[in-house]
């Protein structure tokens, strides 16, 4: 079967970002000649206005002093557009080109899912096996976890990044696959019964990569290269599980600051959940396999793109390593990624045989929004009309100030801790992020700039709850009553987590209870809903629920964050220096 490989020449770009070499080495070639040489088949497929419109999507990054992005579009097996913008390495003025290699974070997950599915097709495992059948050193966490659970984020396995941060690790630490394996070996509980809920878990994908190693007898990086990358002709792709590996043409990641940009260090050396290094062109080659089925077959790909079903009967948006949805009335298969300053997005439109990949090395690069804008250009004639969105400036609907005052307060559940206040006559979310709200009605508000909406219940008086729609998945948070004076002395002490081998001091602060950790510093707590319950405003610290022994003495607490629930800390009977 013919392999569809990207066309490697690229039209109509300014010389500084077209070329990965110095023009000084080519004195006999004029700039006009270079422009002619750059034209290729995409000029025959996309009109001049379309190419100009795509470049406009990236115009803010299209300068040597800015981090940038790489974009590729494939339709019907041919690369019809591919271009780089901005700089891959600000320190050396290296431009982004279509051959620039990016860390793509969670876009990696679909390749892990494919590896597991290939082993199932080989007859080496079943998606419904107990994972401990193949990886016996996985601890017994009280329920059977299967590869299907891991790949659909329905396993209940706790998230590795959140656990590590709880223990004081930084995201820019060197985090190896061995570190993640040791962390997994300490786990004794799940967030919930497998299959009953959807909750994103990076550790589930790290375990999936280890499963591939155990079943195949090969390092995961070699299995992925032999069974996925080479068969598809993905010549610039590898699993980067060695942070000391030298990678030519790689991009480094950055964040914007008030004075320019700063380096966002990333030293990951783990696999499965993240750490794929690749190019935009290689990724659209991968996406085109959903059309050709050169790798696997139609049955395997149907399984990969079938949305998961929970034990209660609800269908989730996640399949196996990919999210299945739609954009402007057309079905999509895709995934995004976010680590340090790297951001990535892939989108496949099966009805239109079109794949789009956008990779950025700027934390605010917004490849998801840019990928959709590229789709607007490339597929604008076949997509449904664009629906108007609420204005990000003034609220779309005017809501009386007395109504807004009813909504002010703090709301929380196991997933979110939300604070609302009024600023300049408008409702704002001030925790977990600071964002204005745009009203669609007197009860429904969109959080400007993110895919979250808030719906308050009907009725007079203070609402008892608010329902947050997070990407279409609703969750209801209860209003926290105004704090009364609480005696914090029963909670003061030093607490230990056996799961992450760390100590937290709970102590009295100037404004009430607070957490102290040597690396995390001091984090304030405020009384939550119910006795012995406190709230925090960090993603890993949403709720602290203290527990008591049979005599009524506080003997520990359960910590709940964004992707870790009921993490047990036990109170030490002997206080340690500095713990009070």
Secondary structure as the mmCIF struct_conf table of DSSP 4:
data_model
#
loop_
_struct_conf.conf_type_id
_struct_conf.id
_struct_conf.beg_label_comp_id
_struct_conf.beg_label_asym_id
_struct_conf.beg_label_seq_id
_struct_conf.end_label_comp_id
_struct_conf.end_label_asym_id
_struct_conf.end_label_seq_id
BEND BEND1 UNK A 12 UNK A 12
HELX_RH_AL_P HELX_RH_AL_P1 UNK A 15 UNK A 18
BEND BEND2 UNK A 20 UNK A 21
HELX_RH_3T_P HELX_RH_3T_P1 UNK A 23 UNK A 25
TURN_TY1_P TURN_TY1_P1 UNK A 27 UNK A 28
BEND BEND3 UNK A 29 UNK A 29
HELX_RH_AL_P HELX_RH_AL_P2 UNK A 31 UNK A 38
TURN_TY1_P TURN_TY1_P2 UNK A 41 UNK A 41
HELX_RH_AL_P HELX_RH_AL_P3 UNK A 42 UNK A 45
BEND BEND4 UNK A 46 UNK A 46
HELX_RH_AL_P HELX_RH_AL_P4 UNK A 48 UNK A 57
TURN_TY1_P TURN_TY1_P3 UNK A 58 UNK A 58
HELX_RH_3T_P HELX_RH_3T_P2 UNK A 59 UNK A 61
BEND BEND5 UNK A 63 UNK A 63
TURN_TY1_P TURN_TY1_P4 UNK A 64 UNK A 65
BEND BEND6 UNK A 66 UNK A 66
STRN STRN1 UNK A 67 UNK A 67
STRN STRN2 UNK A 69 UNK A 75
TURN_TY1_P TURN_TY1_P5 UNK A 76 UNK A 77
STRN STRN3 UNK A 78 UNK A 85
BEND BEND7 UNK A 86 UNK A 86
STRN STRN4 UNK A 87 UNK A 89
TURN_TY1_P TURN_TY1_P6 UNK A 90 UNK A 93
STRN STRN5 UNK A 94 UNK A 95
HELX_LH_PP_P HELX_LH_PP_P1 UNK A 96 UNK A 96
TURN_TY1_P TURN_TY1_P7 UNK A 98 UNK A 99
STRN STRN6 UNK A 101 UNK A 101
STRN STRN7 UNK A 102 UNK A 103
HELX_RH_3T_P HELX_RH_3T_P3 UNK A 105 UNK A 108
HELX_RH_AL_P HELX_RH_AL_P5 UNK A 109 UNK A 121
TURN_TY1_P TURN_TY1_P8 UNK A 122 UNK A 123
BEND BEND8 UNK A 124 UNK A 124
TURN_TY1_P TURN_TY1_P9 UNK A 127 UNK A 128
BEND BEND9 UNK A 129 UNK A 129
STRN STRN8 UNK A 130 UNK A 130
HELX_RH_3T_P HELX_RH_3T_P4 UNK A 131 UNK A 133
TURN_TY1_P TURN_TY1_P10 UNK A 134 UNK A 134
TURN_TY1_P TURN_TY1_P11 UNK A 136 UNK A 137
BEND BEND10 UNK A 138 UNK A 138
BEND BEND11 UNK A 142 UNK A 143
STRN STRN9 UNK A 146 UNK A 146
HELX_RH_AL_P HELX_RH_AL_P6 UNK A 147 UNK A 152
TURN_TY1_P TURN_TY1_P12 UNK A 153 UNK A 153
BEND BEND12 UNK A 155 UNK A 155
HELX_LH_PP_P HELX_LH_PP_P2 UNK A 157 UNK A 159
HELX_RH_AL_P HELX_RH_AL_P7 UNK A 160 UNK A 166
TURN_TY1_P TURN_TY1_P13 UNK A 167 UNK A 168
TURN_TY1_P TURN_TY1_P14 UNK A 171 UNK A 172
BEND BEND13 UNK A 173 UNK A 173
STRN STRN10 UNK A 175 UNK A 176
HELX_RH_AL_P HELX_RH_AL_P8 UNK A 177 UNK A 185
TURN_TY1_P TURN_TY1_P15 UNK A 186 UNK A 186
BEND BEND14 UNK A 191 UNK A 192
TURN_TY1_P TURN_TY1_P16 UNK A 194 UNK A 195
BEND BEND15 UNK A 196 UNK A 196
HELX_RH_AL_P HELX_RH_AL_P9 UNK A 202 UNK A 216
BEND BEND16 UNK A 217 UNK A 218
HELX_RH_AL_P HELX_RH_AL_P10 UNK A 220 UNK A 224
HELX_RH_PI_P HELX_RH_PI_P1 UNK A 225 UNK A 229
HELX_RH_AL_P HELX_RH_AL_P11 UNK A 230 UNK A 232
TURN_TY1_P TURN_TY1_P17 UNK A 233 UNK A 233
TURN_TY1_P TURN_TY1_P18 UNK A 235 UNK A 236
STRN STRN11 UNK A 238 UNK A 239
TURN_TY1_P TURN_TY1_P19 UNK A 243 UNK A 244
TURN_TY1_P TURN_TY1_P20 UNK A 248 UNK A 249
STRN STRN12 UNK A 250 UNK A 250
STRN STRN13 UNK A 254 UNK A 257
TURN_TY1_P TURN_TY1_P21 UNK A 258 UNK A 259
STRN STRN14 UNK A 260 UNK A 263
STRN STRN15 UNK A 268 UNK A 269
BEND BEND17 UNK A 272 UNK A 274
STRN STRN16 UNK A 276 UNK A 278
HELX_RH_AL_P HELX_RH_AL_P12 UNK A 280 UNK A 292
BEND BEND18 UNK A 295 UNK A 296
HELX_RH_AL_P HELX_RH_AL_P13 UNK A 298 UNK A 304
TURN_TY1_P TURN_TY1_P22 UNK A 305 UNK A 305
BEND BEND19 UNK A 306 UNK A 306
HELX_LH_PP_P HELX_LH_PP_P3 UNK A 307 UNK A 308
STRN STRN17 UNK A 309 UNK A 309
TURN_TY1_P TURN_TY1_P23 UNK A 311 UNK A 312
BEND BEND20 UNK A 313 UNK A 313
HELX_LH_PP_P HELX_LH_PP_P4 UNK A 314 UNK A 314
STRN STRN18 UNK A 315 UNK A 315
HELX_LH_PP_P HELX_LH_PP_P5 UNK A 316 UNK A 316
BEND BEND21 UNK A 317 UNK A 317
STRN STRN19 UNK A 318 UNK A 318
BEND BEND22 UNK A 320 UNK A 322
STRN STRN20 UNK A 323 UNK A 327
TURN_TY1_P TURN_TY1_P24 UNK A 328 UNK A 329
STRN STRN21 UNK A 330 UNK A 339
TURN_TY1_P TURN_TY1_P25 UNK A 340 UNK A 341
STRN STRN22 UNK A 342 UNK A 349
HELX_RH_3T_P HELX_RH_3T_P5 UNK A 350 UNK A 352
TURN_TY1_P TURN_TY1_P26 UNK A 353 UNK A 353
STRN STRN23 UNK A 354 UNK A 360
BEND BEND23 UNK A 361 UNK A 361
STRN STRN24 UNK A 362 UNK A 362
TURN_TY1_P TURN_TY1_P27 UNK A 363 UNK A 364
HELX_RH_AL_P HELX_RH_AL_P14 UNK A 367 UNK A 378
BEND BEND24 UNK A 379 UNK A 379
TURN_TY1_P TURN_TY1_P28 UNK A 380 UNK A 382
BEND BEND25 UNK A 383 UNK A 383
HELX_LH_PP_P HELX_LH_PP_P6 UNK A 384 UNK A 388
BEND BEND26 UNK A 392 UNK A 394
BEND BEND27 UNK A 396 UNK A 397
HELX_RH_AL_P HELX_RH_AL_P15 UNK A 401 UNK A 407
STRN STRN25 UNK A 409 UNK A 412
BEND BEND28 UNK A 414 UNK A 415
STRN STRN26 UNK A 417 UNK A 423
TURN_TY1_P TURN_TY1_P29 UNK A 424 UNK A 425
STRN STRN27 UNK A 426 UNK A 431
BEND BEND29 UNK A 432 UNK A 433
STRN STRN28 UNK A 435 UNK A 439
BEND BEND30 UNK A 440 UNK A 443
STRN STRN29 UNK A 444 UNK A 447
TURN_TY1_P TURN_TY1_P30 UNK A 448 UNK A 451
STRN STRN30 UNK A 452 UNK A 456
HELX_LH_PP_P HELX_LH_PP_P7 UNK A 457 UNK A 457
BEND BEND31 UNK A 458 UNK A 462
BEND BEND32 UNK A 464 UNK A 464
STRN STRN31 UNK A 465 UNK A 470
TURN_TY1_P TURN_TY1_P31 UNK A 471 UNK A 472
STRN STRN32 UNK A 473 UNK A 480
HELX_LH_PP_P HELX_LH_PP_P8 UNK A 481 UNK A 485
HELX_RH_3T_P HELX_RH_3T_P6 UNK A 489 UNK A 491
STRN STRN33 UNK A 493 UNK A 497
TURN_TY1_P TURN_TY1_P32 UNK A 498 UNK A 501
STRN STRN34 UNK A 502 UNK A 509
TURN_TY1_P TURN_TY1_P33 UNK A 510 UNK A 511
STRN STRN35 UNK A 512 UNK A 517
TURN_TY1_P TURN_TY1_P34 UNK A 518 UNK A 520
STRN STRN36 UNK A 521 UNK A 524
STRN STRN37 UNK A 526 UNK A 527
BEND BEND33 UNK A 529 UNK A 530
TURN_TY1_P TURN_TY1_P35 UNK A 531 UNK A 532
STRN STRN38 UNK A 533 UNK A 538
TURN_TY1_P TURN_TY1_P36 UNK A 539 UNK A 540
STRN STRN39 UNK A 541 UNK A 548
TURN_TY1_P TURN_TY1_P37 UNK A 550 UNK A 551
BEND BEND34 UNK A 552 UNK A 552
STRN STRN40 UNK A 554 UNK A 560
BEND BEND35 UNK A 562 UNK A 563
BEND BEND36 UNK A 566 UNK A 566
STRN STRN41 UNK A 567 UNK A 571
BEND BEND37 UNK A 573 UNK A 574
HELX_LH_PP_P HELX_LH_PP_P9 UNK A 575 UNK A 576
TURN_TY1_P TURN_TY1_P38 UNK A 577 UNK A 578
#
